[in-house]
Amino acid sequence: LSLEDLDSKNRSRAISYPRQIAMYMCRKYTDLSLLKIGESFGGRDHSTVIHAYEKISEDLEKNPSLQGRV
């Protein structure tokens, strides 16, 4: 997966799920605002970052093996 893929408007699961993981990591491990994180991922809205964070947090609780990949 390239940086261009993470910034792209492509909504296929093969690209969107890793993008959501990257947004989750940015939110968890940086002090960047939701707006700045969204801008870094192709100009996405802050609500998209919130959704990504909540989704990945939920997936990590349901699937502990995902933690190793994240």
NUVORO-999820 format. One record per residue (C-alpha): residue in one letter; y negated, z negated, x. Coordinates in steps of 0.5 Angstrom, whole numbers. Each point is the difference from the previous one (the first is absolute). Layout:
<segus>
segu r: A&py: Y&pz: Z&px: X
...
</segus>
This chain:
<segus>
segu r: L&py: 0&pz: 0&px: 0
segu r: S&py: -7&pz: 2&px: 3
segu r: L&py: -7&pz: -3&px: -1
segu r: E&py: -2&pz: 6&px: -4
segu r: D&py: 6&pz: -1&px: -5
segu r: L&py: -3&pz: -8&px: -1
segu r: D&py: -7&pz: 3&px: -1
segu r: S&py: 3&pz: 6&px: -5
segu r: K&py: 0&pz: 0&px: -7
segu r: N&py: 7&pz: 2&px: 0
segu r: R&py: 3&pz: -5&px: -5
segu r: S&py: 8&pz: 1&px: 1
segu r: R&py: 4&pz: -6&px: 1
segu r: A&py: 1&pz: 2&px: 7
segu r: I&py: -7&pz: -1&px: 2
segu r: S&py: -3&pz: -4&px: -5
segu r: Y&py: 5&pz: -6&px: 1
segu r: P&py: -1&pz: -1&px: 8
segu r: R&py: -8&pz: 1&px: -2
segu r: Q&py: 1&pz: -6&px: -4
segu r: I&py: 3&pz: -4&px: 5
segu r: A&py: -5&pz: 2&px: 5
segu r: M&py: -6&pz: -2&px: -5
segu r: Y&py: 4&pz: -7&px: -1
segu r: M&py: 0&pz: -1&px: 7
segu r: C&py: -7&pz: 1&px: 1
segu r: R&py: -1&pz: -5&px: -6
segu r: K&py: 4&pz: -5&px: 3
segu r: Y&py: -1&pz: 1&px: 8
segu r: T&py: -8&pz: 1&px: 0
segu r: D&py: -6&pz: -2&px: -3
segu r: L&py: -2&pz: 7&px: -3
segu r: S&py: -3&pz: 0&px: -7
segu r: L&py: 4&pz: 4&px: -5
segu r: L&py: -5&pz: 5&px: 0
segu r: K&py: 0&pz: 1&px: 8
segu r: I&py: 8&pz: 0&px: -1
segu r: G&py: -1&pz: 6&px: -6
segu r: E&py: -5&pz: 4&px: 4
segu r: S&py: 5&pz: 0&px: 6
segu r: F&py: 6&pz: 3&px: -4
segu r: G&py: -4&pz: 6&px: -2
segu r: G&py: -5&pz: -3&px: -4
segu r: R&py: 4&pz: -4&px: -5
segu r: D&py: -3&pz: -5&px: -5
segu r: H&py: 1&pz: -7&px: 1
segu r: S&py: 4&pz: -1&px: -6
segu r: T&py: 5&pz: 5&px: 3
segu r: V&py: 0&pz: -5&px: 6
segu r: I&py: 1&pz: -6&px: -5
segu r: H&py: 6&pz: 4&px: -3
segu r: A&py: 3&pz: 1&px: 7
segu r: Y&py: 0&pz: -7&px: 2
segu r: E&py: 3&pz: -3&px: -6
segu r: K&py: 5&pz: 5&px: -1
segu r: I&py: 3&pz: -1&px: 8
segu r: S&py: -1&pz: -7&px: -1
segu r: E&py: 5&pz: 0&px: -6
segu r: D&py: 5&pz: 5&px: 3
segu r: L&py: 0&pz: -5&px: 6
segu r: E&py: 2&pz: -5&px: -4
segu r: K&py: 5&pz: 4&px: -4
segu r: N&py: 3&pz: 3&px: 6
segu r: P&py: 0&pz: -4&px: 6
segu r: S&py: 3&pz: 6&px: 5
segu r: L&py: -7&pz: 3&px: -1
segu r: Q&py: -3&pz: -6&px: 4
segu r: G&py: 4&pz: 3&px: 6
segu r: R&py: -3&pz: 7&px: -1
segu r: V&py: -7&pz: -3&px: -1
</segus>
